[in-house]
Amino acid sequence: MENEFNFDLEDIENFKINPEVWLHTLLAITGDKDKKAEMLRQVTQKTGFTAEEMNVILKTTIGVLINQTRAN
């Protein structure tokens, strides 16, 4: 699979994200019922997680990103 995000998947120690960008993106996706349904379909298909598990992961991730952006 081609690396679409242009980062080294082997260099986990130096992997960084922009929490504000990720938070805005996730909020935009979850705020649109069609986009959220499509995202859940794709992720559940590729990972084997259930939609319920993905909703927990999504809510937890958003919570973590909110805390990180508040700290900055």
PyMOL commands that place a pseudoatom at each C-alpha (Angstrom):
pseudoatom trace, name=CA, resn=MET, resi=1, chain=A, elem=C, hetatm=0, pos=[0.000, 0.000, 0.000]
pseudoatom trace, name=CA, resn=GLU, resi=2, chain=A, elem=C, hetatm=0, pos=[1.357, 3.390, -0.958]
pseudoatom trace, name=CA, resn=ASN, resi=3, chain=A, elem=C, hetatm=0, pos=[1.973, 5.874, 1.842]
pseudoatom trace, name=CA, resn=GLU, resi=4, chain=A, elem=C, hetatm=0, pos=[-0.475, 8.680, 0.998]
pseudoatom trace, name=CA, resn=PHE, resi=5, chain=A, elem=C, hetatm=0, pos=[0.459, 10.852, 3.977]
pseudoatom trace, name=CA, resn=ASN, resi=6, chain=A, elem=C, hetatm=0, pos=[4.173, 11.202, 3.267]
pseudoatom trace, name=CA, resn=PHE, resi=7, chain=A, elem=C, hetatm=0, pos=[5.556, 10.017, 6.599]
pseudoatom trace, name=CA, resn=ASP, resi=8, chain=A, elem=C, hetatm=0, pos=[7.808, 7.146, 7.575]
pseudoatom trace, name=CA, resn=LEU, resi=9, chain=A, elem=C, hetatm=0, pos=[5.666, 4.463, 9.195]
pseudoatom trace, name=CA, resn=GLU, resi=10, chain=A, elem=C, hetatm=0, pos=[8.816, 2.881, 10.646]
pseudoatom trace, name=CA, resn=ASP, resi=11, chain=A, elem=C, hetatm=0, pos=[9.832, 6.075, 12.483]
pseudoatom trace, name=CA, resn=ILE, resi=12, chain=A, elem=C, hetatm=0, pos=[7.145, 5.978, 15.190]
pseudoatom trace, name=CA, resn=GLU, resi=13, chain=A, elem=C, hetatm=0, pos=[9.289, 7.881, 17.727]
pseudoatom trace, name=CA, resn=ASN, resi=14, chain=A, elem=C, hetatm=0, pos=[9.304, 10.983, 15.531]
pseudoatom trace, name=CA, resn=PHE, resi=15, chain=A, elem=C, hetatm=0, pos=[5.739, 10.650, 14.259]
pseudoatom trace, name=CA, resn=LYS, resi=16, chain=A, elem=C, hetatm=0, pos=[3.735, 13.781, 15.041]
pseudoatom trace, name=CA, resn=ILE, resi=17, chain=A, elem=C, hetatm=0, pos=[0.331, 15.031, 14.021]
pseudoatom trace, name=CA, resn=ASN, resi=18, chain=A, elem=C, hetatm=0, pos=[-1.243, 18.450, 14.144]
pseudoatom trace, name=CA, resn=PRO, resi=19, chain=A, elem=C, hetatm=0, pos=[-3.979, 17.868, 16.746]
pseudoatom trace, name=CA, resn=GLU, resi=20, chain=A, elem=C, hetatm=0, pos=[-5.998, 20.905, 15.627]
pseudoatom trace, name=CA, resn=VAL, resi=21, chain=A, elem=C, hetatm=0, pos=[-6.153, 19.714, 12.025]
pseudoatom trace, name=CA, resn=TRP, resi=22, chain=A, elem=C, hetatm=0, pos=[-7.103, 16.175, 13.059]
pseudoatom trace, name=CA, resn=LEU, resi=23, chain=A, elem=C, hetatm=0, pos=[-9.708, 17.464, 15.499]
pseudoatom trace, name=CA, resn=HIS, resi=24, chain=A, elem=C, hetatm=0, pos=[-11.321, 19.735, 12.911]
pseudoatom trace, name=CA, resn=THR, resi=25, chain=A, elem=C, hetatm=0, pos=[-11.310, 16.904, 10.383]
pseudoatom trace, name=CA, resn=LEU, resi=26, chain=A, elem=C, hetatm=0, pos=[-12.865, 14.367, 12.750]
pseudoatom trace, name=CA, resn=LEU, resi=27, chain=A, elem=C, hetatm=0, pos=[-15.483, 16.870, 13.902]
pseudoatom trace, name=CA, resn=ALA, resi=28, chain=A, elem=C, hetatm=0, pos=[-16.358, 17.650, 10.285]
pseudoatom trace, name=CA, resn=ILE, resi=29, chain=A, elem=C, hetatm=0, pos=[-16.703, 13.965, 9.470]
pseudoatom trace, name=CA, resn=THR, resi=30, chain=A, elem=C, hetatm=0, pos=[-18.760, 13.121, 12.551]
pseudoatom trace, name=CA, resn=GLY, resi=31, chain=A, elem=C, hetatm=0, pos=[-20.976, 16.162, 12.025]
pseudoatom trace, name=CA, resn=ASP, resi=32, chain=A, elem=C, hetatm=0, pos=[-22.081, 14.899, 8.614]
pseudoatom trace, name=CA, resn=LYS, resi=33, chain=A, elem=C, hetatm=0, pos=[-24.188, 11.724, 8.869]
pseudoatom trace, name=CA, resn=ASP, resi=34, chain=A, elem=C, hetatm=0, pos=[-23.340, 10.523, 5.358]
pseudoatom trace, name=CA, resn=LYS, resi=35, chain=A, elem=C, hetatm=0, pos=[-19.595, 11.120, 5.721]
pseudoatom trace, name=CA, resn=LYS, resi=36, chain=A, elem=C, hetatm=0, pos=[-19.564, 9.459, 9.142]
pseudoatom trace, name=CA, resn=ALA, resi=37, chain=A, elem=C, hetatm=0, pos=[-21.437, 6.413, 7.833]
pseudoatom trace, name=CA, resn=GLU, resi=38, chain=A, elem=C, hetatm=0, pos=[-19.025, 6.090, 4.905]
pseudoatom trace, name=CA, resn=MET, resi=39, chain=A, elem=C, hetatm=0, pos=[-15.993, 6.464, 7.164]
pseudoatom trace, name=CA, resn=LEU, resi=40, chain=A, elem=C, hetatm=0, pos=[-17.344, 3.854, 9.566]
pseudoatom trace, name=CA, resn=ARG, resi=41, chain=A, elem=C, hetatm=0, pos=[-18.081, 1.491, 6.672]
pseudoatom trace, name=CA, resn=GLN, resi=42, chain=A, elem=C, hetatm=0, pos=[-14.569, 1.814, 5.280]
pseudoatom trace, name=CA, resn=VAL, resi=43, chain=A, elem=C, hetatm=0, pos=[-12.788, 1.510, 8.620]
pseudoatom trace, name=CA, resn=THR, resi=44, chain=A, elem=C, hetatm=0, pos=[-14.860, -1.438, 9.820]
pseudoatom trace, name=CA, resn=GLN, resi=45, chain=A, elem=C, hetatm=0, pos=[-14.287, -3.196, 6.506]
pseudoatom trace, name=CA, resn=LYS, resi=46, chain=A, elem=C, hetatm=0, pos=[-10.523, -2.646, 6.594]
pseudoatom trace, name=CA, resn=THR, resi=47, chain=A, elem=C, hetatm=0, pos=[-9.939, -3.277, 10.318]
pseudoatom trace, name=CA, resn=GLY, resi=48, chain=A, elem=C, hetatm=0, pos=[-12.581, -5.751, 11.421]
pseudoatom trace, name=CA, resn=PHE, resi=49, chain=A, elem=C, hetatm=0, pos=[-13.690, -3.459, 14.260]
pseudoatom trace, name=CA, resn=THR, resi=50, chain=A, elem=C, hetatm=0, pos=[-17.441, -3.175, 14.719]
pseudoatom trace, name=CA, resn=ALA, resi=51, chain=A, elem=C, hetatm=0, pos=[-19.236, 0.137, 14.208]
pseudoatom trace, name=CA, resn=GLU, resi=52, chain=A, elem=C, hetatm=0, pos=[-19.788, 0.324, 17.977]
pseudoatom trace, name=CA, resn=GLU, resi=53, chain=A, elem=C, hetatm=0, pos=[-16.069, -0.183, 18.648]
pseudoatom trace, name=CA, resn=MET, resi=54, chain=A, elem=C, hetatm=0, pos=[-15.208, 2.456, 16.086]
pseudoatom trace, name=CA, resn=ASN, resi=55, chain=A, elem=C, hetatm=0, pos=[-17.608, 4.928, 17.693]
pseudoatom trace, name=CA, resn=VAL, resi=56, chain=A, elem=C, hetatm=0, pos=[-15.825, 4.433, 21.028]
pseudoatom trace, name=CA, resn=ILE, resi=57, chain=A, elem=C, hetatm=0, pos=[-12.434, 4.891, 19.342]
pseudoatom trace, name=CA, resn=LEU, resi=58, chain=A, elem=C, hetatm=0, pos=[-13.684, 7.991, 17.531]
pseudoatom trace, name=CA, resn=LYS, resi=59, chain=A, elem=C, hetatm=0, pos=[-15.134, 9.590, 20.683]
pseudoatom trace, name=CA, resn=THR, resi=60, chain=A, elem=C, hetatm=0, pos=[-11.985, 8.790, 22.653]
pseudoatom trace, name=CA, resn=THR, resi=61, chain=A, elem=C, hetatm=0, pos=[-9.740, 10.194, 19.937]
pseudoatom trace, name=CA, resn=ILE, resi=62, chain=A, elem=C, hetatm=0, pos=[-11.766, 13.400, 19.738]
pseudoatom trace, name=CA, resn=GLY, resi=63, chain=A, elem=C, hetatm=0, pos=[-11.576, 13.748, 23.528]
pseudoatom trace, name=CA, resn=VAL, resi=64, chain=A, elem=C, hetatm=0, pos=[-7.798, 13.302, 23.524]
pseudoatom trace, name=CA, resn=LEU, resi=65, chain=A, elem=C, hetatm=0, pos=[-7.394, 15.812, 20.689]
pseudoatom trace, name=CA, resn=ILE, resi=66, chain=A, elem=C, hetatm=0, pos=[-9.592, 18.337, 22.498]
pseudoatom trace, name=CA, resn=ASN, resi=67, chain=A, elem=C, hetatm=0, pos=[-7.407, 18.040, 25.591]
pseudoatom trace, name=CA, resn=GLN, resi=68, chain=A, elem=C, hetatm=0, pos=[-4.246, 18.424, 23.500]
pseudoatom trace, name=CA, resn=THR, resi=69, chain=A, elem=C, hetatm=0, pos=[-5.499, 21.518, 21.730]
pseudoatom trace, name=CA, resn=ARG, resi=70, chain=A, elem=C, hetatm=0, pos=[-6.558, 23.093, 25.025]
pseudoatom trace, name=CA, resn=ALA, resi=71, chain=A, elem=C, hetatm=0, pos=[-3.076, 22.484, 26.432]
pseudoatom trace, name=CA, resn=ASN, resi=72, chain=A, elem=C, hetatm=0, pos=[-1.498, 24.264, 23.466]
for i in range(1, 72): cmd.bond("trace and resi %d" % i, "trace and resi %d" % (i + 1))
show_as sticks, trace
zoom trace
